[in-house]
Amino acid sequence: MAAFDGPWRPGKISKMLGPVTAIRAVVIHHQDMRRGLGIPRVVPGERVRAALDVVLTSRGSTNLGSCQRAAGLRLHADDIDWSWGSGPEVTGPAEAILMAVAGRPAALADLAGKGLPVLAGRVTQPRAAG
């Protein structure tokens, strides 16, 4: 578990996309591993906010599909001061919102709101190429 405590070294894709989009890889992939191994962690608010702000841009959504999943929804974090979009609302911890728009179905259990069925459908359906 010490690997989670050391510095992050950017990979080829992160170097190509640059430091702004690299934050998405760091937070999302660490949470992928932590959630899968049952190692809980509260991601610092400024870090998860930065990742959310990146994945909900066209460049940050590249090869992730986060903008398509979030389209037409109001995302509202209930643990930090952050919200995005308009439409039926999805609420919950910022980390769960990030993971859900990144296509991780396990995070859906931590979310609520009238927009959740729409987001859940987009997360669990295969994404169209392009």
KOLZALUM-842529 format. One record per residue: residue in three letters; residue number from 1; x, y, z of N, C-alpha, C in turn. Coordinates in nm, 4 decimals. Atoms other than C-alpha are relative to their C-alpha. Example, Ala and Ser with C-alpha at 12.3 -4.5 7.8 and 13.67 -1.06 7.14 Angstrom:
<recs>
REC, milo, tiba, n.x, n.y, n.z, ca.x, ca.y, ca.z, c.x, c.y, c.z
REC, ala, 1, 0.0890, -0.1190, 0.0000, 1.2300, -0.4500, 0.7800, 0.0900, 0.1200, 0.0000
REC, ser, 2, -0.0820, -0.1190, -0.0060, 1.3670, -0.1060, 0.7140, -0.0770, 0.1090, 0.0730
</recs>
This chain:
<recs>
REC, milo, tiba, n.x, n.y, n.z, ca.x, ca.y, ca.z, c.x, c.y, c.z
REC, met, 1, 0.0798, -0.1196, 0.0000, 0.0000, 0.0000, 0.0000, 0.0851, 0.1275, 0.0000
REC, ala, 2, -0.0879, -0.1169, 0.0006, 0.3025, 0.2308, 0.0170, 0.0003, 0.0700, -0.1351
REC, ala, 3, 0.0033, -0.0611, 0.1333, 0.2656, 0.2887, -0.3583, -0.1000, 0.1147, -0.0074
REC, phe, 4, 0.0997, -0.1069, -0.0005, -0.0365, 0.5057, -0.2823, 0.0516, 0.1262, 0.0681
REC, asp, 5, -0.0505, -0.1134, -0.0762, 0.1704, 0.7347, -0.0596, 0.1147, 0.0738, -0.0682
REC, gly, 6, -0.1144, -0.0607, 0.0661, 0.4577, 0.8090, -0.2978, -0.0406, 0.1003, -0.1063
REC, pro, 7, 0.0296, -0.0990, 0.1041, 0.4853, 1.0716, -0.5700, -0.0525, -0.0680, -0.1261
REC, trp, 8, 0.0539, 0.0491, 0.1254, 0.2978, 1.0263, -0.8948, 0.0963, 0.0323, -0.1121
REC, arg, 9, -0.0862, -0.0198, 0.1166, 0.5045, 0.9828, -1.2089, -0.0894, -0.0035, -0.1243
REC, pro, 10, 0.0874, -0.0037, 0.1175, 0.3281, 1.0893, -1.5310, 0.0390, -0.1042, -0.1034
REC, gly, 11, -0.0215, 0.0954, 0.1082, 0.2881, 0.8290, -1.8038, -0.0020, 0.0704, -0.1343
REC, lys, 12, -0.0090, -0.0538, 0.1362, 0.3041, 0.8755, -2.1805, -0.1222, 0.0855, -0.0354
REC, ile, 13, 0.1219, -0.0741, 0.0341, -0.0609, 0.9865, -2.2216, -0.0085, 0.1284, 0.0808
REC, ser, 14, 0.0049, -0.1195, -0.0845, -0.0450, 1.2268, -1.9270, 0.0995, 0.1049, -0.0466
REC, lys, 15, -0.0994, -0.0950, 0.0515, 0.2701, 1.3821, -2.0679, -0.0505, 0.0659, -0.1285
REC, met, 16, 0.0523, -0.0522, 0.1252, 0.1002, 1.4209, -2.4059, -0.1121, 0.1021, 0.0240
REC, leu, 17, 0.1146, -0.0875, -0.0258, -0.2172, 1.5795, -2.2663, 0.0356, 0.1192, 0.0865
REC, gly, 18, -0.0454, -0.1120, -0.0805, -0.0268, 1.8019, -2.0263, -0.0448, -0.0066, 0.1444
REC, pro, 19, 0.0252, 0.0058, -0.1441, -0.0411, 1.8779, -1.6554, -0.1439, 0.0295, 0.0405
REC, val, 20, 0.1376, -0.0317, -0.0369, -0.3930, 2.0195, -1.6575, -0.0877, -0.1246, -0.0058
REC, thr, 21, 0.0811, 0.1212, 0.0100, -0.5451, 1.6941, -1.7779, 0.0605, -0.1169, 0.0771
REC, ala, 22, -0.0625, 0.1076, -0.0768, -0.2961, 1.4790, -1.5856, -0.0678, -0.0171, 0.1358
REC, ile, 23, 0.0682, 0.0104, -0.1301, -0.4879, 1.5574, -1.2647, -0.1124, -0.1019, -0.0068
REC, arg, 24, 0.1095, 0.0968, 0.0110, -0.7768, 1.3513, -1.3964, 0.0526, -0.1428, 0.0140
REC, ala, 25, -0.0569, 0.1338, -0.0076, -0.5537, 1.0468, -1.4366, 0.0401, -0.0344, 0.1421
REC, val, 26, -0.0458, 0.0250, -0.1369, -0.4062, 1.0813, -1.0916, -0.1172, -0.0331, 0.0909
REC, val, 27, 0.1125, 0.0184, -0.0927, -0.7335, 1.1161, -0.9055, -0.0844, -0.1206, -0.0396
REC, ile, 28, 0.0894, 0.1079, 0.0427, -0.9468, 0.8786, -1.1127, 0.0653, -0.1362, 0.0155
REC, his, 29, -0.0621, 0.1324, -0.0052, -0.6975, 0.5942, -1.1376, 0.0378, -0.0412, 0.1428
REC, his, 30, -0.0233, 0.0339, -0.1410, -0.5982, 0.6139, -0.7722, -0.1294, -0.0446, 0.0652
REC, gln, 31, 0.1282, 0.0395, -0.0580, -0.9647, 0.5996, -0.6784, -0.0480, -0.1327, -0.0570
REC, asp, 32, 0.0315, 0.1322, 0.0561, -1.0155, 0.3070, -0.9184, 0.0627, -0.1097, 0.0850
REC, met, 33, -0.0716, 0.1016, -0.0783, -0.7543, 0.1132, -0.7250, -0.0500, -0.0036, 0.1442
REC, arg, 34, 0.0442, -0.0053, -0.1386, -0.8634, 0.2302, -0.3812, -0.1383, -0.0602, 0.0169
REC, arg, 35, 0.1355, 0.0548, -0.0090, -1.2308, 0.1545, -0.4414, 0.0033, -0.1511, -0.0200
REC, gly, 36, -0.0088, 0.1434, 0.0286, -1.1428, -0.1854, -0.5897, 0.0610, -0.0805, 0.1137
REC, leu, 37, -0.0660, 0.0688, -0.1111, -0.9235, -0.2743, -0.2934, -0.0682, 0.0267, 0.1347
REC, gly, 38, 0.0694, -0.0313, -0.1246, -1.1644, -0.1333, -0.0348, 0.0808, 0.0894, 0.0929
REC, ile, 39, -0.0817, -0.0921, -0.0786, -0.9192, 0.1349, 0.0803, -0.0634, 0.1386, -0.0099
REC, pro, 40, 0.0666, -0.1309, 0.0098, -1.1287, 0.4419, 0.1586, 0.0984, 0.1153, 0.0144
REC, arg, 41, -0.0808, -0.1210, -0.0110, -0.9835, 0.7892, 0.1189, -0.0847, 0.1176, -0.0409
REC, val, 42, 0.0646, -0.1249, 0.0374, -1.1278, 1.1344, 0.1180, 0.1027, 0.0795, -0.0794
REC, val, 43, -0.0893, -0.0776, 0.0854, -0.9677, 1.3152, -0.1728, -0.0112, 0.1463, 0.0428
REC, pro, 44, 0.0066, -0.1412, -0.0375, -0.8735, 1.6714, -0.0718, -0.0891, 0.0788, -0.0967
REC, gly, 45, 0.0974, -0.0749, 0.0782, -1.1406, 1.9141, -0.1906, 0.0576, 0.0723, -0.1203
REC, glu, 46, -0.0578, -0.0737, 0.1117, -0.9106, 2.1249, -0.4054, 0.0443, -0.0932, -0.1118
REC, arg, 47, -0.0456, 0.0968, 0.1001, -0.7814, 1.8140, -0.5836, -0.1179, -0.0548, -0.0803
REC, val, 48, 0.1157, 0.0548, 0.0713, -1.1216, 1.6644, -0.6651, -0.0706, 0.1103, -0.0788
REC, arg, 49, 0.0583, -0.1131, 0.0740, -1.2526, 2.0094, -0.7654, 0.0781, 0.0233, -0.1295
REC, ala, 50, -0.0828, -0.0186, 0.1196, -0.9603, 2.0492, -1.0066, -0.0263, -0.1102, -0.1022
REC, ala, 51, 0.0266, 0.1120, 0.0910, -1.0249, 1.7038, -1.1544, -0.1373, 0.0146, -0.0647
REC, leu, 52, 0.1341, -0.0211, 0.0557, -1.3968, 1.7769, -1.1960, 0.0010, 0.1115, -0.1035
REC, asp, 53, -0.0059, -0.1124, 0.0934, -1.3237, 2.1100, -1.3607, 0.0680, -0.0392, -0.1308
REC, val, 54, -0.0700, 0.0448, 0.1202, -1.0909, 1.9347, -1.6057, -0.0847, -0.0980, -0.0805
REC, val, 55, 0.0717, 0.1035, 0.0753, -1.3053, 1.6320, -1.6973, -0.1266, 0.0521, -0.0655
REC, leu, 56, 0.1205, -0.0572, 0.0594, -1.5993, 1.8566, -1.7778, 0.0324, 0.1104, -0.1006
REC, thr, 57, -0.0387, -0.0823, 0.1143, -1.4123, 2.0344, -2.0577, 0.0196, -0.0946, -0.1180
REC, ser, 58, -0.0159, 0.0882, 0.1166, -1.3819, 1.9062, -2.4136, 0.1366, -0.0683, 0.0001
REC, arg, 59, -0.1334, 0.0616, -0.0032, -1.0067, 1.8471, -2.3750, 0.0101, -0.1035, 0.1116
REC, gly, 60, -0.0065, 0.0924, -0.1128, -1.0411, 1.6843, -2.0336, -0.0894, -0.1213, -0.0152
REC, ser, 61, 0.0922, 0.1108, 0.0238, -1.3230, 1.4645, -2.1599, 0.0509, -0.0944, -0.1090
REC, thr, 62, -0.0566, 0.0810, 0.1070, -1.1102, 1.3320, -2.4466, 0.0316, -0.1399, 0.0495
REC, asn, 63, -0.0254, 0.1410, -0.0306, -1.1009, 0.9529, -2.4396, -0.0623, -0.0436, 0.1327
REC, leu, 64, 0.0637, 0.0314, -0.1276, -1.3152, 0.9595, -2.1213, -0.1514, 0.0029, -0.0129
REC, gly, 65, 0.1441, -0.0093, 0.0209, -1.6643, 1.0664, -2.2304, -0.0762, 0.0689, 0.1117
REC, ser, 66, 0.0650, -0.0621, -0.1157, -1.7354, 1.2663, -1.9157, -0.0982, 0.1098, -0.0393
REC, cys, 67, 0.0919, -0.1063, 0.0419, -1.8937, 1.5614, -2.0976, -0.1304, -0.0593, -0.0539
REC, gln, 68, 0.1194, 0.0640, 0.0532, -2.1347, 1.3312, -2.2789, -0.0864, -0.0579, 0.1126
REC, arg, 69, 0.0766, 0.0564, -0.1120, -2.2346, 1.1591, -1.9533, -0.0694, 0.1088, 0.0811
REC, ala, 70, 0.0520, -0.1078, -0.0839, -2.2917, 1.4911, -1.7761, -0.0947, 0.0944, -0.0731
REC, ala, 71, 0.0802, -0.0938, 0.0794, -2.4731, 1.6704, -2.0605, -0.1452, 0.0036, 0.0461
REC, gly, 72, 0.1399, -0.0174, -0.0372, -2.8106, 1.8136, -1.9600, -0.0323, -0.0293, 0.1451
REC, leu, 73, 0.0193, 0.0282, -0.1422, -2.7606, 1.7398, -1.5900, 0.0607, 0.1107, 0.0847
REC, arg, 74, -0.0574, -0.0904, -0.1005, -2.6973, 1.9603, -1.2881, 0.0720, -0.0890, 0.0997
REC, leu, 75, -0.0809, 0.0776, -0.0943, -2.4146, 1.8060, -1.0861, 0.0301, 0.0897, 0.1191
REC, his, 76, -0.0188, -0.0811, -0.1200, -2.3921, 1.9278, -0.7278, 0.0682, -0.0832, 0.1084
REC, ala, 77, -0.0729, 0.0686, -0.1071, -2.1302, 1.8156, -0.4759, -0.0542, 0.0479, 0.1344
REC, asp, 78, 0.0527, -0.0372, -0.1317, -2.2643, 1.8067, -0.1213, 0.1080, 0.0061, 0.1079
REC, asp, 79, -0.1085, -0.0043, -0.0983, -1.9226, 1.7955, 0.0456, 0.1013, 0.1115, -0.0269
REC, ile, 80, -0.0836, -0.1164, 0.0322, -1.7434, 2.0831, -0.1313, -0.0879, 0.1002, -0.0737
REC, asp, 81, 0.0735, -0.1031, 0.0715, -1.8559, 2.4089, -0.2903, 0.0275, -0.0150, -0.1488
REC, trp, 82, -0.0193, 0.0246, 0.1422, -1.8910, 2.2860, -0.6493, -0.1313, -0.0450, -0.0616
REC, ser, 83, 0.1135, 0.0471, 0.0793, -2.1660, 2.2479, -0.9054, 0.0284, 0.0321, -0.1453
REC, trp, 84, -0.0236, -0.0147, 0.1435, -2.1886, 2.2287, -1.2828, -0.1285, -0.0338, -0.0738
REC, gly, 85, 0.1067, 0.0339, 0.0917, -2.4510, 2.2307, -1.5561, -0.1384, 0.0425, 0.0439
REC, ser, 86, 0.1398, -0.0262, -0.0310, -2.8272, 2.2579, -1.5623, -0.0834, -0.1177, -0.0477
REC, gly, 87, 0.0883, 0.1117, 0.0309, -3.1122, 2.0115, -1.5756, -0.0306, -0.0762, 0.1271
REC, pro, 88, 0.0275, 0.0811, -0.1190, -3.2192, 1.7317, -1.3433, 0.1273, -0.0179, 0.0828
REC, glu, 89, -0.1172, -0.0031, -0.0872, -2.9891, 1.7279, -1.0430, 0.0483, -0.1390, 0.0418
REC, val, 90, -0.0685, 0.1154, -0.0586, -2.7406, 1.4622, -0.9338, 0.0840, 0.0562, 0.1137
REC, thr, 91, -0.0732, -0.0499, -0.1160, -2.6023, 1.5162, -0.5840, 0.0765, -0.1136, 0.0673
REC, gly, 92, -0.0780, 0.0955, -0.0771, -2.3442, 1.3468, -0.3676, 0.1410, 0.0513, 0.0184
REC, pro, 93, -0.1396, -0.0403, -0.0195, -1.9775, 1.3556, -0.2727, 0.0672, 0.0290, -0.1347
REC, ala, 94, -0.0694, -0.0396, 0.1228, -1.7552, 1.5241, -0.5299, 0.0756, -0.1167, -0.0626
REC, glu, 95, -0.0765, 0.1148, 0.0521, -1.5396, 1.2119, -0.5638, -0.0922, -0.0958, -0.0733
REC, ala, 96, 0.0946, 0.0909, 0.0650, -1.8457, 1.0003, -0.6499, -0.0499, 0.0591, -0.1318
REC, ile, 97, 0.0405, -0.0643, 0.1248, -1.9602, 1.2550, -0.9094, 0.1110, -0.0151, -0.1039
REC, leu, 98, -0.1136, 0.0148, 0.0899, -1.6122, 1.2521, -1.0635, 0.0080, -0.1413, -0.0561
REC, met, 99, -0.0133, 0.1389, 0.0435, -1.5986, 0.8752, -1.0761, -0.1159, -0.0416, -0.0903
REC, ala, 100, 0.1157, 0.0345, 0.0830, -1.9500, 0.8470, -1.2205, 0.0120, 0.0617, -0.1396
REC, val, 101, -0.0120, -0.0599, 0.1336, -1.8915, 1.0969, -1.5024, 0.1193, -0.0584, -0.0754
REC, ala, 102, -0.1122, 0.0692, 0.0637, -1.5668, 0.9097, -1.5689, -0.0380, -0.1419, -0.0421
REC, gly, 103, 0.0492, 0.1298, 0.0467, -1.7785, 0.6000, -1.6304, 0.0149, -0.1146, 0.0979
REC, arg, 104, -0.0172, 0.1050, -0.1011, -1.7294, 0.4113, -1.3040, -0.1326, -0.0279, 0.0700
REC, pro, 105, 0.1323, 0.0287, -0.0547, -2.0608, 0.2438, -1.2127, -0.0036, -0.0157, 0.1520
REC, ala, 106, -0.0002, 0.0194, -0.1456, -1.9571, 0.1658, -0.8523, -0.0311, 0.1295, 0.0743
REC, ala, 107, 0.0222, -0.1283, -0.0657, -1.9770, 0.5385, -0.7706, -0.1469, 0.0404, 0.0022
REC, leu, 108, 0.1419, -0.0374, 0.0072, -2.3468, 0.5581, -0.8618, -0.0723, -0.0230, 0.1317
REC, ala, 109, 0.0647, 0.0310, -0.1276, -2.4420, 0.4049, -0.5245, 0.0131, 0.1138, 0.1006
REC, asp, 110, -0.0236, -0.1117, -0.0922, -2.3096, 0.7193, -0.3527, -0.0733, 0.1273, -0.0419
REC, leu, 111, 0.0654, -0.1179, 0.0550, -2.5260, 0.9579, -0.5577, -0.1516, -0.0092, 0.0127
REC, ala, 112, 0.1456, -0.0074, -0.0083, -2.8892, 1.0716, -0.5497, -0.0489, 0.1112, -0.0914
REC, gly, 113, 0.0603, -0.1106, 0.0734, -3.1291, 1.3040, -0.7277, -0.0790, -0.0456, -0.1206
REC, lys, 114, 0.0879, 0.0301, 0.1143, -3.3784, 1.3216, -1.0126, 0.0775, -0.0313, -0.1272
REC, gly, 115, -0.0808, 0.0262, 0.1182, -3.0979, 1.3137, -1.2707, 0.0794, -0.1298, 0.0066
REC, leu, 116, -0.0810, 0.1215, -0.0160, -2.9406, 0.9961, -1.1322, -0.0360, -0.1095, -0.1006
REC, pro, 117, 0.0284, 0.1042, 0.0997, -3.1338, 0.7551, -1.3597, 0.0602, 0.0295, -0.1379
REC, val, 118, -0.0586, -0.0380, 0.1285, -3.0137, 0.9493, -1.6656, 0.1507, -0.0264, 0.0026
REC, leu, 119, -0.1445, 0.0216, -0.0118, -2.6520, 0.9485, -1.5465, 0.0313, -0.1494, 0.0073
REC, ala, 120, -0.0235, 0.1443, -0.0137, -2.6732, 0.5818, -1.4468, -0.0130, -0.0705, -0.1347
REC, gly, 121, 0.0155, 0.0593, 0.1327, -2.7994, 0.4908, -1.7934, 0.1196, 0.0284, -0.0883
REC, arg, 122, -0.1161, -0.0378, 0.0813, -2.5091, 0.6751, -1.9518, 0.1270, -0.0687, 0.0481
REC, val, 123, -0.1190, 0.0658, -0.0556, -2.2547, 0.5153, -1.7191, 0.0000, -0.1485, -0.0341
REC, thr, 124, 0.0057, 0.1447, 0.0186, -2.3765, 0.1602, -1.7689, -0.0128, -0.0424, -0.1466
REC, gln, 125, 0.0082, 0.0316, 0.1423, -2.4259, 0.1812, -2.1467, 0.1364, 0.0204, -0.0656
REC, pro, 126, -0.1265, -0.0214, 0.0707, -2.1272, 0.1362, -2.3770, -0.0024, 0.1325, -0.0732
REC, arg, 127, -0.0135, -0.1298, 0.0648, -2.0035, 0.4659, -2.5152, 0.0241, -0.0187, -0.1490
REC, ala, 128, -0.0209, 0.0051, 0.1446, -2.0247, 0.5235, -2.8883, 0.1402, 0.0493, -0.0351
REC, ala, 129, -0.1334, -0.0423, 0.0458, -1.6928, 0.5547, -3.0669, -0.0096, 0.1376, -0.0631
REC, gly, 130, -0.0031, -0.1303, 0.0645, -1.5897, 0.8976, -3.1808, 0.0149, 0.1038, 0.0960
</recs>
